[in-house]
Amino acid sequence: MTTHPPAVHQDGQRTGQDEPVGALVSQLTADVSRLVRAELQLAKAELKDKGKEAGLGVGLFGGAGAFAFYGLGALVTTAILGLAYVVPAWLAALIVAVLLFAVAGVAALLGKKHVAHATPPVPQAAVDGVHQDIEALKGHHPGGKRG
């Protein structure tokens, strides 16, 4: 006589050995679906927390930038007051303003040069490579010769 393992666990739940395969597959599908939904909820909660943390960090960076801007203003004022010991105050302010405008002009020209090199924002080498790949798949060579 053969013995079969019990169809019910000690805690009263069925082991599934006497259930049809279709019911087991259905239960597996439901369990996987429930597991995926739970994982998505966990991911949403984690992203929400990380978003809050990132927002706080960006806000603190913004505050640091504002204080740095005011510090720069204080340094400019210090330079004007320091020059005022040597030349009249109006001339000291004018000298510092001209220097600041000169620095701004150089930075603007350099920025324009870099932007000109970056436009148009199309990865031209990649586009050319795709065109060559398409031509190669068609049996054409880029030089117009057939292989």
OpenMM code with the backbone's topology and positions (N, CA, C; nanometers):
from openmm import Vec3, app, unit

residues = "MET THR THR HIS PRO PRO ALA VAL HIS GLN ASP GLY GLN ARG THR GLY GLN ASP GLU PRO VAL GLY ALA LEU VAL SER GLN LEU THR ALA ASP VAL SER ARG LEU VAL ARG ALA GLU LEU GLN LEU ALA LYS ALA GLU LEU LYS ASP LYS GLY LYS GLU ALA GLY LEU GLY VAL GLY LEU PHE GLY GLY ALA GLY ALA PHE ALA PHE TYR GLY LEU GLY ALA LEU VAL THR THR ALA ILE LEU GLY LEU ALA TYR VAL VAL PRO ALA TRP LEU ALA ALA LEU ILE VAL ALA VAL LEU LEU PHE ALA VAL ALA GLY VAL ALA ALA LEU LEU GLY LYS LYS HIS VAL ALA HIS ALA THR PRO PRO VAL PRO GLN ALA ALA VAL ASP GLY VAL HIS GLN ASP ILE GLU ALA LEU LYS GLY HIS HIS PRO GLY GLY LYS ARG GLY".split()
positions = [
    Vec3(0.0830, -0.1165, 0.0000),
    Vec3(0.0000, 0.0000, 0.0000),
    Vec3(0.0880, 0.1235, 0.0000),
    Vec3(0.0536, 0.2224, -0.0829),
    Vec3(0.1339, 0.3441, -0.0906),
    Vec3(0.0697, 0.4506, -0.0038),
    Vec3(0.1573, 0.5337, 0.0496),
    Vec3(0.1043, 0.6441, 0.1308),
    Vec3(0.1225, 0.7727, 0.0537),
    Vec3(0.0220, 0.8573, 0.0572),
    Vec3(0.0268, 0.9876, -0.0087),
    Vec3(0.0497, 1.0930, 0.0973),
    Vec3(0.1258, 1.1977, 0.0631),
    Vec3(0.1433, 1.3052, 0.1600),
    Vec3(0.0080, 1.3700, 0.1872),
    Vec3(-0.0083, 1.4258, 0.3028),
    Vec3(-0.1378, 1.4848, 0.3366),
    Vec3(-0.1708, 1.6014, 0.2440),
    Vec3(-0.2989, 1.6194, 0.2143),
    Vec3(-0.3447, 1.7259, 0.1258),
    Vec3(-0.3672, 1.8552, 0.2013),
    Vec3(-0.3484, 1.8531, 0.3339),
    Vec3(-0.3702, 1.9711, 0.4170),
    Vec3(-0.2510, 1.9861, 0.5100),
    Vec3(-0.1973, 2.1096, 0.5211),
    Vec3(-0.0891, 2.1382, 0.6160),
    Vec3(-0.1437, 2.1299, 0.7575),
    Vec3(-0.0512, 2.1309, 0.8512),
    Vec3(-0.0924, 2.1276, 0.9912),
    Vec3(-0.1725, 2.2513, 1.0293),
    Vec3(-0.1471, 2.3672, 0.9589),
    Vec3(-0.2210, 2.4894, 0.9920),
    Vec3(-0.3586, 2.4925, 0.9263),
    Vec3(-0.3970, 2.3871, 0.8550),
    Vec3(-0.5302, 2.3781, 0.7981),
    Vec3(-0.5392, 2.4209, 0.6533),
    Vec3(-0.4315, 2.4730, 0.5942),
    Vec3(-0.4360, 2.5143, 0.4548),
    Vec3(-0.4070, 2.3959, 0.3651),
    Vec3(-0.4682, 2.3990, 0.2488),
    Vec3(-0.4503, 2.2901, 0.1538),
    Vec3(-0.3111, 2.2961, 0.0921),
    Vec3(-0.2562, 2.1811, 0.0573),
    Vec3(-0.1247, 2.1771, -0.0050),
    Vec3(-0.1329, 2.1941, -0.1544),
    Vec3(-0.2488, 2.1753, -0.2143),
    Vec3(-0.2634, 2.1929, -0.3568),
    Vec3(-0.2449, 2.0642, -0.4342),
    Vec3(-0.2152, 1.9537, -0.3666),
    Vec3(-0.1925, 1.8289, -0.4377),
    Vec3(-0.3202, 1.7705, -0.4945),
    Vec3(-0.4343, 1.8052, -0.4386),
    Vec3(-0.5584, 1.7493, -0.4901),
    Vec3(-0.6366, 1.8501, -0.5738),
    Vec3(-0.5771, 1.9678, -0.6026),
    Vec3(-0.6442, 2.0689, -0.6826),
    Vec3(-0.6087, 2.0491, -0.8293),
    Vec3(-0.6996, 2.0843, -0.9201),
    Vec3(-0.6687, 2.0716, -1.0623),
    Vec3(-0.5622, 2.1736, -1.1042),
    Vec3(-0.4923, 2.1407, -1.2113),
    Vec3(-0.3838, 2.2255, -1.2598),
    Vec3(-0.4351, 2.3643, -1.2953),
    Vec3(-0.5511, 2.3739, -1.3570),
    Vec3(-0.6077, 2.5035, -1.3950),
    Vec3(-0.6267, 2.5943, -1.2752),
    Vec3(-0.6721, 2.5363, -1.1626),
    Vec3(-0.6924, 2.6161, -1.0415),
    Vec3(-0.5584, 2.6637, -0.9864),
    Vec3(-0.4573, 2.5783, -0.9938),
    Vec3(-0.3244, 2.6167, -0.9464),
    Vec3(-0.2662, 2.7284, -1.0320),
    Vec3(-0.2825, 2.7194, -1.1636),
    Vec3(-0.2324, 2.8239, -1.2534),
    Vec3(-0.3063, 2.9542, -1.2268),
    Vec3(-0.4356, 2.9453, -1.2062),
    Vec3(-0.5152, 3.0650, -1.1756),
    Vec3(-0.4683, 3.1292, -1.0451),
    Vec3(-0.4435, 3.0463, -0.9451),
    Vec3(-0.3961, 3.0981, -0.8168),
    Vec3(-0.2576, 3.1598, -0.8326),
    Vec3(-0.1720, 3.0958, -0.9110),
    Vec3(-0.0377, 3.1489, -0.9356),
    Vec3(-0.0463, 3.2844, -1.0048),
    Vec3(-0.1340, 3.2967, -1.1037),
    Vec3(-0.1517, 3.4231, -1.1742),
    Vec3(-0.1990, 3.5319, -1.0787),
    Vec3(-0.2937, 3.4987, -0.9929),
    Vec3(-0.3446, 3.5966, -0.8963),
    Vec3(-0.2346, 3.6368, -0.7989),
    Vec3(-0.1555, 3.5386, -0.7532),
    Vec3(-0.0476, 3.5691, -0.6591),
    Vec3(0.0588, 3.6578, -0.7231),
    Vec3(0.0940, 3.6279, -0.8475),
    Vec3(0.1946, 3.7095, -0.9178),
    Vec3(0.1409, 3.8504, -0.9389),
    Vec3(0.0147, 3.8608, -0.9766),
    Vec3(-0.0455, 3.9921, -0.9963),
    Vec3(-0.0449, 4.0721, -0.8661),
    Vec3(-0.0804, 4.0075, -0.7559),
    Vec3(-0.0810, 4.0745, -0.6252),
    Vec3(0.0614, 4.1167, -0.5863),
    Vec3(0.1575, 4.0299, -0.6148),
    Vec3(0.2969, 4.0607, -0.5837),
    Vec3(0.3462, 4.1801, -0.6652),
    Vec3(0.3128, 4.1843, -0.7943),
    Vec3(0.3544, 4.2957, -0.8793),
    Vec3(0.2919, 4.4260, -0.8308),
    Vec3(0.1616, 4.4215, -0.7963),
    Vec3(0.0959, 4.5432, -0.7445),
    Vec3(0.1612, 4.5910, -0.6157),
    Vec3(0.1960, 4.4966, -0.5277),
    Vec3(0.2615, 4.5339, -0.4022),
    Vec3(0.3985, 4.5957, -0.4290),
    Vec3(0.4717, 4.5393, -0.5234),
    Vec3(0.6036, 4.5946, -0.5573),
    Vec3(0.5904, 4.7341, -0.6176),
    Vec3(0.4880, 4.7546, -0.7015),
    Vec3(0.4660, 4.8873, -0.7595),
    Vec3(0.4305, 4.9887, -0.6525),
    Vec3(0.3496, 4.9493, -0.5559),
    Vec3(0.3151, 5.0394, -0.4461),
    Vec3(0.4406, 5.0757, -0.3657),
    Vec3(0.5247, 4.9770, -0.3416),
    Vec3(0.6498, 5.0025, -0.2695),
    Vec3(0.7386, 5.0972, -0.3478),
    Vec3(0.7473, 5.0759, -0.4796),
    Vec3(0.8299, 5.1636, -0.5635),
    Vec3(0.7743, 5.3061, -0.5627),
    Vec3(0.6420, 5.3210, -0.5708),
    Vec3(0.5817, 5.4540, -0.5672),
    Vec3(0.6124, 5.5245, -0.4352),
    Vec3(0.6002, 5.4518, -0.3248),
    Vec3(0.6284, 5.5116, -0.1944),
    Vec3(0.7751, 5.5527, -0.1843),
    Vec3(0.8638, 5.4679, -0.2350),
    Vec3(1.0068, 5.4992, -0.2297),
    Vec3(1.0394, 5.6206, -0.3156),
    Vec3(0.9818, 5.6274, -0.4364),
    Vec3(1.0069, 5.7421, -0.5233),
    Vec3(0.9501, 5.8704, -0.4636),
    Vec3(0.8371, 5.8606, -0.3970),
    Vec3(0.7779, 5.9779, -0.3324),
    Vec3(0.8722, 6.0309, -0.2243),
    Vec3(0.9255, 5.9404, -0.1435),
    Vec3(1.0194, 5.9823, -0.0389),
    Vec3(1.1461, 6.0428, -0.0989),
    Vec3(1.1976, 5.9804, -0.2047),
    Vec3(1.3187, 6.0333, -0.2686),
    Vec3(1.2912, 6.1685, -0.3341),
    Vec3(1.1709, 6.1852, -0.3900),
    Vec3(1.1338, 6.3134, -0.4496),
    Vec3(1.1296, 6.4243, -0.3466),
    Vec3(1.0740, 6.3936, -0.2290),
    Vec3(1.0708, 6.4931, -0.1213),
    Vec3(1.2132, 6.5313, -0.0802),
    Vec3(1.2971, 6.4303, -0.0680),
    Vec3(1.4363, 6.4552, -0.0278),
    Vec3(1.5095, 6.5387, -0.1329),
    Vec3(1.4875, 6.5065, -0.2607),
    Vec3(1.5517, 6.5824, -0.3684),
    Vec3(1.5000, 6.7258, -0.3711),
    Vec3(1.3699, 6.7440, -0.3487),
    Vec3(1.3133, 6.8786, -0.3457),
    Vec3(1.3746, 6.9623, -0.2349),
    Vec3(1.3917, 6.9022, -0.1194),
    Vec3(1.4546, 6.9731, -0.0083),
    Vec3(1.5987, 7.0104, -0.0439),
    Vec3(1.6707, 6.9173, -0.1067),
    Vec3(1.8091, 6.9462, -0.1460),
    Vec3(1.8173, 7.0588, -0.2469),
    Vec3(1.7261, 7.0596, -0.3460),
    Vec3(1.7255, 7.1662, -0.4461),
    Vec3(1.6943, 7.3000, -0.3805),
    Vec3(1.5997, 7.2993, -0.2872),
    Vec3(1.5674, 7.4232, -0.2152),
    Vec3(1.6865, 7.4769, -0.1379),
    Vec3(1.7598, 7.3874, -0.0740),
    Vec3(1.8785, 7.4302, 0.0007),
    Vec3(1.9865, 7.4831, -0.0933),
    Vec3(2.0023, 7.4194, -0.2102),
    Vec3(2.0971, 7.4712, -0.3092),
    Vec3(2.0559, 7.6105, -0.3550),
    Vec3(1.9265, 7.6311, -0.3753),
    Vec3(1.8778, 7.7633, -0.4155),
    Vec3(1.9080, 7.8678, -0.3103),
    Vec3(1.8851, 7.8335, -0.1842),
    Vec3(1.9173, 7.9253, -0.0745),
    Vec3(2.0659, 7.9558, -0.0683),
    Vec3(2.1477, 7.8529, -0.0900),
    Vec3(2.2930, 7.8747, -0.0905),
    Vec3(2.3328, 7.9684, -0.2037),
    Vec3(2.2687, 7.9523, -0.3202),
    Vec3(2.2980, 8.0416, -0.4327),
    Vec3(2.2601, 8.1854, -0.4023),
    Vec3(2.1461, 8.2052, -0.3349),
    Vec3(2.1038, 8.3410, -0.3000),
    Vec3(2.2036, 8.4051, -0.2036),
    Vec3(2.2467, 8.3293, -0.1028),
    Vec3(2.3441, 8.3850, -0.0081),
    Vec3(2.4782, 8.4113, -0.0763),
    Vec3(2.5182, 8.3266, -0.1702),
    Vec3(2.6422, 8.3501, -0.2442),
    Vec3(2.6301, 8.4768, -0.3291),
    Vec3(2.5118, 8.4995, -0.3866),
    Vec3(2.4895, 8.6206, -0.4652),
    Vec3(2.5034, 8.7452, -0.3770),
    Vec3(2.4434, 8.7413, -0.2593),
    Vec3(2.4566, 8.8548, -0.1674),
    Vec3(2.6015, 8.8716, -0.1208),
    Vec3(2.6722, 8.7621, -0.1010),
    Vec3(2.8134, 8.7699, -0.0635),
    Vec3(2.8963, 8.8340, -0.1727),
    Vec3(2.8649, 8.8012, -0.2981),
    Vec3(2.9350, 8.8633, -0.4102),
    Vec3(2.9093, 9.0141, -0.4121),
    Vec3(2.7842, 9.0515, -0.3836),
    Vec3(2.7523, 9.1951, -0.3759),
    Vec3(2.8323, 9.2649, -0.2672),
    Vec3(2.8470, 9.1972, -0.1538),
    Vec3(2.9253, 9.2548, -0.0448),
    Vec3(3.0719, 9.2693, -0.0845),
    Vec3(3.1251, 9.1726, -0.1602),
    Vec3(3.2638, 9.1821, -0.2065),
    Vec3(3.2813, 9.2974, -0.3048),
    Vec3(3.1827, 9.3163, -0.3930),
    Vec3(3.1893, 9.4278, -0.4871),
    Vec3(3.1892, 9.5601, -0.4096),
    Vec3(3.1030, 9.5692, -0.3090),
    Vec3(3.0977, 9.6903, -0.2263),
    Vec3(3.2305, 9.7129, -0.1549),
    Vec3(3.2898, 9.6037, -0.1066),
    Vec3(3.4198, 9.6144, -0.0399),
    Vec3(3.5264, 9.6657, -0.1360),
    Vec3(3.5236, 9.6173, -0.2605),
    Vec3(3.6208, 9.6645, -0.3593),
    Vec3(3.6013, 9.8128, -0.3867),
    Vec3(3.4758, 9.8565, -0.3964),
    Vec3(3.4496, 9.9993, -0.4204),
    Vec3(3.4996, 10.0830, -0.3028),
    Vec3(3.4683, 10.0386, -0.1814),
    Vec3(3.5114, 10.1146, -0.0637),
    Vec3(3.6636, 10.1153, -0.0497),
    Vec3(3.7283, 10.0058, -0.0872),
    Vec3(3.8747, 10.0017, -0.0822),
    Vec3(3.9363, 10.0964, -0.1825),
    Vec3(3.8808, 10.1012, -0.3044),
    Vec3(3.9325, 10.1942, -0.4049),
    Vec3(3.9029, 10.3395, -0.3678),
    Vec3(3.7986, 10.3601, -0.2897),
    Vec3(3.7601, 10.4967, -0.2514),
    Vec3(3.8678, 10.5627, -0.1652),
    Vec3(3.9565, 10.4853, -0.1059),
    Vec3(4.0663, 10.5444, -0.0300),
    Vec3(4.1714, 10.6051, -0.1233),
    Vec3(4.1772, 10.5554, -0.2482),
    Vec3(4.2784, 10.5996, -0.3422),
    Vec3(4.2229, 10.7042, -0.4390),
    Vec3(4.1004, 10.6838, -0.4843),
    Vec3(4.0361, 10.7743, -0.5804),
    Vec3(3.9007, 10.8157, -0.5227),
    Vec3(3.8366, 10.9151, -0.5809),
    Vec3(3.7038, 10.9532, -0.5321),
    Vec3(3.6060, 10.8354, -0.5396),
    Vec3(3.5058, 10.8329, -0.4538),
    Vec3(3.4118, 10.7211, -0.4426),
    Vec3(3.3391, 10.6945, -0.5748),
    Vec3(3.2966, 10.8006, -0.6442),
    Vec3(3.2249, 10.7797, -0.7704),
    Vec3(3.3137, 10.7108, -0.8733),
    Vec3(3.4434, 10.7446, -0.8742),
    Vec3(3.5372, 10.6844, -0.9678),
    Vec3(3.5643, 10.5379, -0.9298),
    Vec3(3.5729, 10.5112, -0.8006),
    Vec3(3.5922, 10.3732, -0.7547),
    Vec3(3.4746, 10.2856, -0.7988),
    Vec3(3.3518, 10.3373, -0.7837),
    Vec3(3.2335, 10.2629, -0.8258),
    Vec3(3.2344, 10.2418, -0.9769),
    Vec3(3.2747, 10.3430, -1.0523),
    Vec3(3.2799, 10.3331, -1.1974),
    Vec3(3.3828, 10.2294, -1.2417),
    Vec3(3.4997, 10.2290, -1.1792),
    Vec3(3.6051, 10.1324, -1.2145),
    Vec3(3.5572, 9.9896, -1.1903),
    Vec3(3.4961, 9.9660, -1.0749),
    Vec3(3.4476, 9.8313, -1.0425),
    Vec3(3.3361, 9.7907, -1.1390),
    Vec3(3.2467, 9.8851, -1.1731),
    Vec3(3.1379, 9.8537, -1.2669),
    Vec3(3.1925, 9.8185, -1.4043),
    Vec3(3.2908, 9.8921, -1.4523),
    Vec3(3.3494, 9.8633, -1.5832),
    Vec3(3.4164, 9.7256, -1.5816),
    Vec3(3.4868, 9.6925, -1.4752),
    Vec3(3.5496, 9.5600, -1.4642),
    Vec3(3.4440, 9.4488, -1.4663),
    Vec3(3.3344, 9.4699, -1.3924),
    Vec3(3.2281, 9.3686, -1.3898),
    Vec3(3.1652, 9.3505, -1.5269),
    Vec3(3.1410, 9.4617, -1.5984),
    Vec3(3.0840, 9.4522, -1.7325),
    Vec3(3.1809, 9.3845, -1.8297),
    Vec3(3.3102, 9.4075, -1.8122),
    Vec3(3.4091, 9.3422, -1.8979),
    Vec3(3.4084, 9.1907, -1.8755),
    Vec3(3.4037, 9.1492, -1.7502),
    Vec3(3.3978, 9.0061, -1.7190),
    Vec3(3.2692, 8.9457, -1.7761),
    Vec3(3.1570, 9.0178, -1.7610),
    Vec3(3.0300, 8.9685, -1.8151),
    Vec3(3.0354, 8.9562, -1.9667),
    Vec3(3.0981, 9.0506, -2.0344),
    Vec3(3.1097, 9.0461, -2.1800),
    Vec3(3.1920, 8.9279, -2.2274),
    Vec3(3.3049, 8.9027, -2.1620),
    Vec3(3.3895, 8.7893, -2.1991),
    Vec3(3.3127, 8.6582, -2.1769),
    Vec3(3.2439, 8.6485, -2.0634),
    Vec3(3.1667, 8.5273, -2.0351),
    Vec3(3.0559, 8.5074, -2.1378),
    Vec3(2.9902, 8.6158, -2.1797),
    Vec3(2.8841, 8.6048, -2.2804),
    Vec3(2.9397, 8.5592, -2.4143),
    Vec3(3.0537, 8.6115, -2.4549),
    Vec3(3.1133, 8.5698, -2.5817),
    Vec3(3.1556, 8.4229, -2.5795),
    Vec3(3.2137, 8.3807, -2.4678),
    Vec3(3.2522, 8.2400, -2.4550),
    Vec3(3.1288, 8.1499, -2.4548),
    Vec3(3.0239, 8.1946, -2.3864),
    Vec3(2.8997, 8.1170, -2.3836),
    Vec3(2.8386, 8.1043, -2.5213),
    Vec3(2.8382, 8.2140, -2.5974),
    Vec3(2.7834, 8.2119, -2.7333),
    Vec3(2.8616, 8.1141, -2.8204),
    Vec3(2.9941, 8.1141, -2.8049),
    Vec3(3.0786, 8.0246, -2.8838),
    Vec3(3.0453, 7.8789, -2.8532),
    Vec3(3.0277, 7.8455, -2.7263),
    Vec3(2.9966, 7.7080, -2.6880),
    Vec3(2.8574, 7.6667, -2.7338),
    Vec3(2.7610, 7.7591, -2.7284),
    Vec3(2.6258, 7.7278, -2.7740),
    Vec3(2.6258, 7.7055, -2.9243),
    Vec3(2.7042, 7.7850, -2.9973),
    Vec3(2.7111, 7.7681, -3.1429),
    Vec3(2.7671, 7.6312, -3.1798),
    Vec3(2.8618, 7.5809, -3.1003),
    Vec3(2.9191, 7.4491, -3.1269),
    Vec3(2.8216, 7.3377, -3.0933),
    Vec3(2.7274, 7.3639, -3.0057),
    Vec3(2.6332, 7.2606, -2.9613),
    Vec3(2.5086, 7.2525, -3.0483),
    Vec3(2.4869, 7.3493, -3.1369),
    Vec3(2.3657, 7.3482, -3.2176),
    Vec3(2.3979, 7.3027, -3.3589),
    Vec3(2.3087, 7.2392, -3.4276),
    Vec3(2.1774, 7.1961, -3.3804),
    Vec3(2.1918, 7.0775, -3.2851),
    Vec3(2.0957, 7.0608, -3.1930),
    Vec3(2.1085, 6.9539, -3.0931),
    Vec3(2.0721, 6.8167, -3.1497),
    Vec3(2.1388, 6.7786, -3.2573),
    Vec3(2.1156, 6.6494, -3.3206),
    Vec3(2.2467, 6.5720, -3.3154),
    Vec3(2.2434, 6.4483, -3.2699),
    Vec3(2.3662, 6.3678, -3.2693),
    Vec3(2.4021, 6.3278, -3.4120),
    Vec3(2.4679, 6.4172, -3.4831),
    Vec3(2.4912, 6.4009, -3.6260),
    Vec3(2.5683, 6.2731, -3.6588),
    Vec3(2.6687, 6.2392, -3.5792),
    Vec3(2.7461, 6.1177, -3.6067),
    Vec3(2.6578, 5.9938, -3.5964),
    Vec3(2.5683, 5.9911, -3.4966),
    Vec3(2.4782, 5.8770, -3.4801),
    Vec3(2.3793, 5.8695, -3.5958),
    Vec3(2.3269, 5.9856, -3.6391),
    Vec3(2.2329, 5.9884, -3.7517),
    Vec3(2.3009, 5.9387, -3.8775),
    Vec3(2.4224, 5.9848, -3.9019),
    Vec3(2.4967, 5.9387, -4.0194),
    Vec3(2.5213, 5.7886, -4.0125),
    Vec3(2.5530, 5.7389, -3.8934),
    Vec3(2.5748, 5.5951, -3.8760),
    Vec3(2.4493, 5.5144, -3.9059),
    Vec3(2.3338, 5.5639, -3.8636),
    Vec3(2.2075, 5.4945, -3.8914),
    Vec3(2.1810, 5.4936, -4.0413),
    Vec3(2.2040, 5.6070, -4.1077),
    Vec3(2.1842, 5.6119, -4.2522),
    Vec3(2.2757, 5.5120, -4.3235),
    Vec3(2.3992, 5.5024, -4.2798),
    Vec3(2.4923, 5.4062, -4.3401),
    Vec3(2.4460, 5.2637, -4.3149),
    Vec3(2.3948, 5.2370, -4.1944),
    Vec3(2.3452, 5.1024, -4.1641),
    Vec3(2.2269, 5.0668, -4.2525),
    Vec3(2.1360, 5.1620, -4.2736),
    Vec3(2.0191, 5.1370, -4.3586),
    Vec3(2.0634, 5.1084, -4.5013),
    Vec3(2.1571, 5.1885, -4.5514),
    Vec3(2.2075, 5.1663, -4.6865),
    Vec3(2.2758, 5.0302, -4.6981),
    Vec3(2.3490, 4.9916, -4.5937),
    Vec3(2.4168, 4.8618, -4.5965),
    Vec3(2.3144, 4.7484, -4.5974),
    Vec3(2.2051, 4.7643, -4.5234),
    Vec3(2.1013, 4.6617, -4.5227),
    Vec3(2.0318, 4.6521, -4.6574),
    Vec3(2.0228, 4.7642, -4.7266),
    Vec3(1.9616, 4.7641, -4.8601),
    Vec3(2.0565, 4.7052, -4.9647),
    Vec3(2.1829, 4.6916, -4.9302),
    Vec3(2.2801, 4.6384, -5.0237),
    Vec3(2.3577, 4.7448, -5.0970),
    Vec3(2.3455, 4.8686, -5.0531),
    Vec3(2.4181, 4.9791, -5.1156),
    Vec3(2.5354, 5.0159, -5.0266),
    Vec3(2.6366, 5.0686, -5.0895),
    Vec3(2.7498, 5.1230, -5.0159),
    Vec3(2.7353, 5.2735, -5.0132),
    Vec3(2.7846, 5.3413, -4.9077),
    Vec3(2.7702, 5.4866, -4.8995),
    Vec3(2.8259, 5.5617, -5.0181),
    Vec3(2.9259, 5.5085, -5.0853),
    Vec3(2.9855, 5.5759, -5.1996),
    Vec3(2.9061, 5.5567, -5.3267),
    Vec3(2.7911, 5.4908, -5.3213),
    Vec3(2.7099, 5.4693, -5.4394),
    Vec3(2.7432, 5.3391, -5.5106),
    Vec3(2.8435, 5.2640, -5.4631),
    Vec3(2.8826, 5.1374, -5.5250),
    Vec3(2.8024, 5.0241, -5.4628),
    Vec3(2.7714, 4.9257, -5.5422),
    Vec3(2.7000, 4.8091, -5.4909),
    Vec3(2.8020, 4.6994, -5.4604),
    Vec3(2.7725, 4.6251, -5.3499),
    Vec3(2.8647, 4.5192, -5.3121),
    Vec3(2.8229, 4.3846, -5.3576),
] * unit.nanometer
topology = app.Topology()
chain = topology.addChain("A")
for resn in residues:
    res = topology.addResidue(resn, chain)
    for name in ("N", "CA", "C"):
        topology.addAtom(name, app.Element.getBySymbol(name[0]), res)
